[in-house]
């Protein structure tokens, strides 16, 4: 027969259940949710993205310093994920902006450069020293054409930095002020990378803006590839470099060593002449790879192709440059003294 609980026992069970639930609730950490901040960059993302684009800043500085013939500095100063409307709030009404086609996403990213920096760059390209007054006007067609060459270099260097992640860039062209406002929806989440640029005595900001369609795969790939040196990317990069070098061609030739002729014999040579090289017929040749003797070898033929039959490896003492590359070995006997 089943036992029936009294009202007091039922009340006690309810109180115990509520007490246990209270303890579980006390252990939970409840925080207010801010929709605007959802999906913000983690510390690991910021570290990986910073490492990748600090290297880009160094490469860009070197490339533009060579192109301009003037010291050029670039430094990453911030990495943040903000809405496109927030980014536009900090952009001056008159500015320079260009768009890049991002592949394989087949979408666009944008670059914005302060006008103070733009006109300093144009001044240098026209033969000046970058010391010019700040102009608050739109660029002329000639000035825009000059800046397009700078934008191509920026696009090229950024594409090199993103290429290991399977992402490439192509310069689409300059965006006008109206196009800037319509480039992305104001609530679109973007990854904004800000660089402090210094050319000569002029400083300014260069901002790269990527929409969510680019920033999301970029963050995922940059994390999986472990771009930061602290995660061991140097070791992986070295392994990839070794694998690529296996397919690198090197010049190779089959040469006879120790050939020397007196100068008067060389001067007397004419088409059809035959000269004795004073080398035994059975003496092996040397396989020369990139100017270094690597193996003894004999000339052979494989069908219609010339080939070399590899013999013994030459020791470290013999891995010097062959006669054609060694000035001392090339001195004819007739002029040795």
Order of alpha helices (4+ residues) and beta strands (2+ residues): alpha-alpha-beta-alpha-beta-beta-alpha-alpha-beta-alpha-beta-beta-alpha-alpha-beta-alpha-beta-beta-beta
